[in-house]
């Protein structure tokens, strides 16, 4: 066990020295580093989940102020007989992401897996982009009914462009034909 620990410590030291040498002032450009690397969202980031059809279309929305938040909340909870009160969001610190999947089958769901800031390079410039992984999971339901999954999450505020990256998974179903 000590040999493995020593090996990992040596590897970490080599990587650290390599990074320090690469950041020296030899006239080269500064390496592109993620500002806030992709991280899984904590369960507490989710503000709301529903599949009743408040938002019947497949949409991705970024909310950065109270007025837009009120409008999206009203839309998301519009199919509930007794909608929950609007959650408080400090828009100086956070923004809200709304991801709706559109019409799906019972057992299907949508989730925001992770988010982070990365550098994106175009031919003429570099810009920070807030990237969000949205995953749609198709379930095993064999019921002829429609659901409209949507999730609302709170993430740290970012003033730049938000890029949604879509992933689709299929649940492993027993006895699928």
C-alpha positions as CSV (number, residue, x, y, z in Angstrom):
1,X,0.0,0.0,0.0
2,X,2.9,2.4,0.8
3,X,4.5,1.7,-2.6
4,X,1.2,2.6,-4.4
5,X,0.9,5.8,-2.3
6,X,4.5,6.8,-3.0
7,X,3.9,6.1,-6.8
8,X,0.8,8.3,-6.8
9,X,2.7,11.1,-4.9
10,X,5.6,11.0,-7.3
11,X,3.2,11.1,-10.3
12,X,1.4,14.1,-8.8
13,X,4.7,15.8,-8.2
14,X,5.8,15.3,-11.8
15,X,2.5,16.6,-13.1
16,X,2.7,19.6,-10.9
17,X,6.2,20.4,-12.0
18,X,5.2,19.9,-15.7
19,X,2.3,22.3,-15.2
20,X,4.5,24.9,-13.5
21,X,7.1,24.7,-16.3
22,X,4.4,25.0,-18.9
23,X,3.1,28.2,-17.3
24,X,6.5,29.9,-17.4
25,X,7.1,33.2,-19.1
26,X,8.8,31.9,-22.2
27,X,6.6,34.0,-24.5
28,X,4.1,31.2,-25.1
29,X,0.4,31.6,-24.6
30,X,-1.2,30.7,-21.3
31,X,-2.7,27.2,-21.5
32,X,-6.5,27.0,-21.7
33,X,-7.8,25.8,-18.3
34,X,-11.4,25.2,-17.4
35,X,-12.6,28.0,-15.1
36,X,-15.0,25.7,-13.3
37,X,-14.6,22.1,-14.7
38,X,-17.6,19.9,-15.3
39,X,-19.0,18.6,-12.1
40,X,-22.1,16.5,-11.4
41,X,-25.0,18.6,-10.0
42,X,-25.8,17.9,-6.3
43,X,-29.4,16.6,-5.7
44,X,-30.2,19.8,-3.9
45,X,-29.6,21.7,-7.2
46,X,-33.0,20.4,-8.5
47,X,-35.7,22.9,-7.6
48,X,-38.6,21.1,-9.3
49,X,-39.5,18.0,-11.3
50,X,-42.8,17.2,-13.0
51,X,-44.3,15.3,-15.9
52,X,-47.8,16.7,-16.1
53,X,-47.4,18.8,-19.2
54,X,-46.8,22.3,-17.9
55,X,-44.3,22.7,-20.7
56,X,-45.4,20.4,-23.5
57,X,-42.5,21.2,-25.8
58,X,-38.8,20.1,-25.7
59,X,-37.1,23.3,-24.5
60,X,-33.9,24.5,-22.7
61,X,-34.3,27.9,-21.0
62,X,-31.8,29.9,-19.0
63,X,-33.4,32.2,-16.4
64,X,-31.3,35.1,-14.9
65,X,-33.9,37.4,-13.4
66,X,-37.0,37.3,-11.2
67,X,-39.5,38.3,-13.9
68,X,-38.4,35.5,-16.2
69,X,-38.3,33.1,-13.3
70,X,-42.0,33.9,-12.4
71,X,-43.0,33.3,-16.0
72,X,-41.2,30.0,-16.3
73,X,-42.5,28.8,-12.9
74,X,-46.0,29.6,-13.8
75,X,-45.6,27.8,-17.1
76,X,-44.0,24.7,-15.5
77,X,-46.7,24.4,-12.8
78,X,-49.7,25.3,-15.0
79,X,-51.1,21.8,-15.0
80,X,-51.1,21.3,-11.3
81,X,-54.4,21.8,-9.4
82,X,-52.5,23.3,-6.4
83,X,-49.2,24.6,-7.7
84,X,-46.4,25.0,-5.2
85,X,-45.2,28.5,-4.3
86,X,-42.4,30.1,-6.3
87,X,-39.1,29.1,-4.8
88,X,-36.8,32.0,-3.9
89,X,-33.7,32.3,-6.0
90,X,-30.9,34.8,-5.4
91,X,-30.2,35.9,-9.0
92,X,-27.1,37.8,-8.0
93,X,-25.5,34.4,-7.2
94,X,-27.5,31.9,-9.2
95,X,-29.3,31.3,-12.5
96,X,-32.0,28.7,-13.2
97,X,-32.1,26.2,-16.0
98,X,-35.3,24.7,-17.3
99,X,-35.1,21.5,-19.3
100,X,-38.3,20.0,-20.7
101,X,-38.4,16.9,-22.8
102,X,-41.6,17.3,-24.7
103,X,-44.1,14.4,-25.1
104,X,-42.7,11.1,-23.9
105,X,-44.0,7.8,-22.4
106,X,-44.6,7.0,-18.7
107,X,-41.2,6.0,-17.1
108,X,-39.2,8.4,-19.3
109,X,-37.4,11.2,-17.6
110,X,-35.1,14.1,-18.1
111,X,-32.3,15.3,-15.8
112,X,-29.4,17.8,-15.7
113,X,-26.4,15.7,-15.0
114,X,-23.5,18.2,-14.7
115,X,-22.4,21.7,-15.6
116,X,-19.2,23.7,-15.7
117,X,-17.4,26.5,-17.5
118,X,-15.0,25.6,-20.3
119,X,-13.1,27.6,-22.8
120,X,-14.3,27.5,-26.4
121,X,-12.0,28.5,-29.2
122,X,-13.2,29.9,-32.5
123,X,-11.0,30.9,-35.3
124,X,-10.6,34.4,-34.0
125,X,-11.2,34.3,-30.2
126,X,-11.7,32.3,-27.1
127,X,-14.7,32.6,-24.8
128,X,-15.9,31.0,-21.7
129,X,-19.0,28.9,-22.1
130,X,-21.2,27.4,-19.4
131,X,-21.8,23.8,-20.6
132,X,-24.8,21.8,-19.3
133,X,-25.3,18.1,-19.8
134,X,-29.0,17.2,-20.2
135,X,-29.9,13.5,-20.2
136,X,-33.1,12.1,-21.4
137,X,-33.7,8.5,-20.2
138,X,-36.2,6.4,-22.1
139,X,-38.0,4.0,-19.7
140,X,-39.7,0.7,-20.3
141,X,-43.3,1.8,-20.1
142,X,-45.7,-0.1,-22.4
143,X,-48.7,2.1,-21.4
144,X,-50.4,4.2,-24.1
145,X,-50.2,7.5,-22.3
146,X,-48.3,10.7,-22.6
147,X,-46.1,12.4,-20.0
148,X,-44.1,15.7,-20.4
149,X,-41.0,15.4,-18.1
150,X,-39.3,18.7,-17.1
151,X,-36.7,19.6,-14.5
152,X,-35.7,22.9,-13.1
153,X,-32.2,23.3,-11.5
154,X,-30.3,26.1,-9.8
155,X,-26.7,26.6,-10.8
156,X,-24.1,29.3,-10.1
157,X,-24.7,32.5,-12.2
158,X,-22.8,32.8,-15.4
159,X,-23.1,35.9,-17.7
160,X,-21.9,34.3,-20.9
161,X,-23.3,31.8,-23.4
162,X,-24.8,28.6,-22.1
163,X,-24.5,25.5,-24.2
164,X,-26.7,22.5,-23.7
165,X,-25.2,19.1,-24.6
166,X,-27.9,16.4,-25.1
167,X,-27.5,12.8,-24.1
168,X,-30.1,10.0,-24.6
169,X,-30.1,6.7,-22.6
170,X,-32.3,3.7,-22.8
171,X,-33.2,1.9,-19.6
172,X,-32.5,-1.9,-19.7
173,X,-35.9,-3.5,-19.8
174,X,-36.6,-7.1,-18.7
175,X,-38.5,-9.2,-21.3
176,X,-38.3,-6.5,-24.0
177,X,-39.3,-7.8,-27.3
